[in-house]
Every structure is written in C-alpha cells, then in structure tokens.
Amino acid sequence: MDRRPLHFKLYKPCGIISQLNSKSPRELRKKKFLNELYDFPKGVMPIGRLDEKSEGLLLLTTDGKLSDDINRSGVEKEYYAQLDGEITNEAIAVLEKGVAIGFEGKRYLTKACKTHKLNAPPNFPEADKKLRIGRHRPSSWISITLTEGKFRQVRKMTAAVGFPTLRLIRIRIGDISLENLLLGEVKLLTNLTAKCEQFNS
C-alpha cells in the first residue's frame, strides 16, 4: 500500500469555509465547505486558512507535521487586495513598516511586509455578488506579502490606514502560486515537500 502523503492546492471561492466539513448540523445547512469542491481522501487537512469571504490559494495535505512546519515557518504569503478608494503612497509606506491592529483583544503591531500598488486590476473571475463591490466608487488594487498570518490580518491592516479591503485573493504561498487554476479547481501536487524545504531553512 502506498503510504506517501498526498498534497493538493485549490482556488478557494468566496463563501467557502476553509475546512472539510462541520459536525454542526446547523452549520452544514447554512455554510459551504471544501468537501463540496472535491472528494478529498481521508486525513486531508488545510494548511492555514482563508476567511469565508476571501479567495485564492489554499494548500491541503495528509502530512500533519508538514502542515505544522509550514504554519510556523514564516513563509511568504502574497495577496492581491482590492481596496475602497485610491490608496496613497503614504498609506503603502505605513503598511510596509507595520501597523497596529486588534488581535485577541490586544493591540498588535504587524511585522514589516512588502506592499505595492498594482498598475491595473488583475485578471480574476468576477467578484462574488455577496461582496457588494460598488461599481461607481473608486477602488485600487495592491499586492501585499506577509510572513505572518493573524486572523483577518490584511483586512485589519488596510482598514487601519483608511482603505478597507473589498476583495482579497491569496495568490502565492512560498514558491507555490495560484497560476492558472480556475475558481473552485483542485490540483494534486506531487512535490509539495520538496517545494517546502525552503520553509525550514
């Protein structure tokens, strides 16, 4: 029997919870989970999470140790964020240095990160209608790359500098990228362990 770990990447849509399913009958009736996208084998777990309204790259594995290593390693995670308003260079500079956000009831100063404004909107599927993105209000897109992942961190950071996040899409974890995955598509990875060796270096 082949006991090698299995690894997957997927393009998580908006409105999907970053877990396989729920033990709560009420949640199962009202929420959507990852097992609606693909028939994952037993033992698969997400590596990190994306909140329900966020989209993009999510990794899954049957290797619990690898999952812990990646979560604790400080690997880069890059996001594209559509913001309410035309973000300024001053706000970008503040984001890069670190901003104070609320985390677990306390004030937390985010680590330095990489941020830049995108010259043109990225080519993604149309936003979910639940996001209610106004078509007649100015917005802007940024790339933001973090080495940490506090709960709703990007959303809290952009709100702290006056530009709330309207849409959030994770495009990269380490050197694994969203590439040309379709919305909701799942792809089996054959070399996640090799790709993740850098996380522990």
N, C-alpha and C positions, 0 to 999 in steps of 0.2 A: 504493500500500500504506500502511495506517495504521501509523505507527511510534510513536504515542504510548505512553508507559509504561502498564503495567497494574498495578493495586493491588488487594489483597484483604485482608479481615480474616476471622478464623475463631475459633471457640471450640475451642481445643485440649483434647482429653480427656486425662485421666491415662493414662499408659502409652504415649504417642506421643512419639517423638524429634522435636525441633524442627529437622529438616532434611528435604529432599525424599526422599532415599533414601541408600543406602550402597554403597560399592564393595566392601565386605567380604561375601562370600557367607555367612559365619558370622553376621554381624550381621543380614543380610537374613532369615535363617531364624529368629532369636530375637527380633528387635525389630520395632516398628511405626513407620512413617514417614509424613510428611504426604501423600505421594502416594497413600496408601490412602484419604484422605478426599475427594480431588478430583483431577480431571485437569488439573493446572496446566500453563499454556503454558511453552514453553522459555524459560529465562532468569530464571525467578522465584526469588527468594531471601528467606528470612526476615529481618525487621528485628529484630535482637536475638533472644533465645531464652527459652524456659521449660524448666526441667529436666524430666526424664521424668515425675516424679510430680506436677508442678504442672499446673494447668489455666488456662483462660481466654483472654484476648485475645492474639492473635498477628497481627502485620501482615506482609504479604509484598508484594514489588514487583519489577518488572523494571528499575527505575531504581537502579543501583548507587550513584550519587552521593547520591541522596536517602536511601538506606539508611545510608550513612556519616554524612551530616549529622544524621540523627535519633539515631543511636547516640552521637554525640559532643556533642549539644546540651544535655544536662542536662534534657531534657523530663521532666515529672512522669509517674510510673507508679504507679498506685494498685492495691493488692492487698487482698483480704479473706483473713485468715488465721484458721483455727480452731486454737486453742491447747490444749495439755494443761494443764488447771487453770484456775481463775478468776483472770485477770490482775488485778493491783493497780494503783491509781493511781500508786504509786511506780515500778513497773516501766514503765508507759507514759511517765512523765516521763523516765526514763533512756533509753528508746528514742528519744524526741524530741530529746534533746540529743546523742546519738551514743554508740555502744558499741564496745568493742574486739572485733574478730573476727579469725580467721585468714584470710589471703589470700595465696596463692602463697608459703606458708611463712613469712610475716612477720605481725606484728601490725598491723592496720589499724583506724583509728578512723573509724567511719561518719559521714557528714555529718548535720547536723540534718535531721529529717524531721517530717512531720505524722502523728500517731497518735491514734486514739480508739477506745474500746470501743463495739461495736455493742449496742444495747439488746435486739435479738432476732436469732436466727440468720437469715441471708439466705436467699432462696428460690432454691436451686440444685438441679440434679439430685442424686439420691442419690450419696453418695461411692462411688468405686470400691472394691470389696471388697479389693483388694490393699493398701489403706491401713490396714486393720485398726484402725479407729477404735473404741475401746471404748464400748459403749452405757451402761455403768454407772459411768463415771468422769466427773467434772465437766469441762466444757470451756467455752471462751469464744471469742468472735469479736472481732477488731479490724480496723479499716481502717488501713493504713499506706501513706503516699505518699512515694516516694523520688525523688530527681533523679539517682541513680546506679544502677548495676546490676552489682555484683560477683557472682561465681559463688555461687549459693545464699545470697545476702545476707540475705533476710528470714528464712530458716530459721536462719541463724547468729545473727542479731540477737535473735530471740525466745528461742533456746536460751541466749544469753548472760545474759538476765535471768531465767532459770529457768522459762520457759514454752515448751517445744518446739512447733514447728508440726506439726500433724497433717494439715492440708489447706490448700493455698494456691491462690488463684484470682486472676488479674490481671483487673481489671475496666475499667481505663482507661489509655490512653497519650495524653498531651496532652488534646485535647478529643474524642478518638475513644474511644467506650465499647463495652463488650460488648453493651449494650442487651438485646434480646430474642433474640439468637442462640441456637439450640438446640445442644446438645452435638454437636460434630463438624461443625456447619454452616459453610459458606464463603460469603462475600458479596463480590461485586465492588464496589469503591469507585470512584466517578467523580471524586472531588475530594480525594484524599489530599494532593496537592501543595499545594492551597490551605489545607487544614487544618494542614499542617506548616510554613507560612510563619512562624508564631509561634516555631518551634523555633530559627530562626536570627536572631531579632530581638534 
